[in-house]
C-alpha cells in the first residue's frame, strides 16, 4: 500500500492485535505487525488499549524523539494517512530558525531588534547554519559515536567556503578570499560574524566532535600567524586554510596548567637548532595534529616553537568524559630538533606570545558555551510542554516553571553581556582590548560556564531518568551534563579567571577614592 493511501480512524481501530497491529502518529498510519516483535520497549507497550489501533501520538512523543520517525527503518512502516487530517508536528527545516521561545538569541527572533547585528549578519547566519546542518551535522552524529576524527570531506567543505580562515576572526589573513560565497567581504567581516560562527557551530550536541572540528587550530594557529616568520606563516596558514593540515596548542603539562610560567618541557639551543624534550597533556586535537604550537622553558625563561610532527614526536589518546573525536592527547617530545626559523616571537618572551591570544580564545569559548546552554533551554522547553504528569504537562508544575525561568535568565543575561563585549572588540585595537577587556572576558567566561553547569543540573531534574540516559529522549541532556565541565576548565579555570578580572579592576582603582 502507498504511504499516500487514506484511512479512517475506524478502519485503523480494526487492526489492534499482535498479528495485525496498526497505530496512528500525527495523522500518519503505521503498520507495526512485522515490527512489534522487535520493538525495544516490548510488545506489551504496543498492545496497550490506548496505542493499538488508536491515535498514539501523545504516547509516542512521551517516549520518543521525532527523529525516530525520520529514520528509514521506521519511516517505511508508514502505510498511509488519516483522511481529512494534516500533520500537526513538523520538523524544523534545514537551516531554518527555531520557533521555540528563547531557542534563538533575540537578534534572530522575529519582532525583536538589535543595535549590533545588521541584515548582512542575518544573511551570513542563514548561510552558515545551512552549511553546517547539510554538510557537517551528519558527520558529527557518526564521529561522536565511533570516536574517529571529523571526516576530511567536512574540512574540505569548510575550506571551500573559507570557514577555516574566518575562524581566526577579522584581519589581513582574509584579504583576497571569497567568504561564504561572497555573502560578506573580508573588509566587512567583524567579530559579530565570528560570534555567529562560534554559536552556530555548537548547536548540535556532539561536544567531542565540535572540539575535534578544529578547536586546536583555533587556539594554536594565531601565535604562528602573529609571531611566525613570513615563510613559516605562509606555509602553515596555506595548508591549514586549505583543510589539509591541523594545528594544536600544546601548553598544558601534568605539573603546569594555569601556571604557564611553571613549564618543564625544555628547549635547548644548539648550533643546529632547538632541541626539545618534555611532555604535554590534555592537548585538544593533539592525536591528529600536524603542527604543535609549543610553550617551552628555555635558558632565557620561555620560548614558543612551532614543531612539525616527525621524529621524536609521539602522541597518545587520553580518555576523557567526551568522545575521542576531539583528539585529546598526551604528547612526548624526545630530543626533537626544531629549526630556529620555527621560533615564534623572541626567546625569553614566550609568555607574551602565549598570552597574546588568551582574550580571543576565551571569548570564543564563551560564545560556544552560551550557545550550547541555549540548546539545552530549548530541549527543556520542548520536553516540559509535551511530557504529561498527573494528566497535565510538566509546565503545570510551579517548580518546573521556576527551573525554566532560571535557565532562561542565565542564558539571556550571558548573551547580552557577550554581545556588549563583542561590540567593544569591534571598536578597539588589540592593545585597547588587552587593557579594557581582559577582565571583562574573564568574568563573562566564568559566568557563562558556572551558569551552564547550573542549567545542566536543572535539565537533569526536568528530564528525570531520561536525563542520565545516553539514548532516547534525554540523550542531549545526558551528553551536556557529562561534558559541560570542560567549558569551566579550558582557557583557564573559573577561579583563576575570576581572580584575573578582580586583579585587573584593582589596578584601575583610583587612589583618591574613599567611602
JOCOR-V129853 format. One record per helix or strand of 2 or more residues. SS is the DSSP state (alpha for helix, beta for strand). FROM is the first residue (numbers start at 1). TO is the last residue. Records with the same first field share a line. If there is no record, write none. Layout:
SS->FROM-TO ; FROM-TO
//
This chain:
beta->6-7 ; 16-17 ; 20-25 ; 28-31 ; 78-82 ; 247-250 ; 266-270 ; 273-283 ; 291-298 ; 301-308 ; 313-317 ; 329-338 ; 343-344 ; 388-389 ; 392-393
alpha->9-13 ; 36-38 ; 43-46 ; 57-61 ; 67-70 ; 72-75 ; 106-108 ; 119-146 ; 152-160 ; 163-166 ; 172-174 ; 180-182 ; 191-200 ; 207-212 ; 215-227 ; 230-241 ; 260-262 ; 324-326 ; 340-342 ; 350-356 ; 358-386 ; 394-396 ; 398-426 ; 430-436 ; 438-468 ; 475-483 ; 485-489 ; 494-507
//
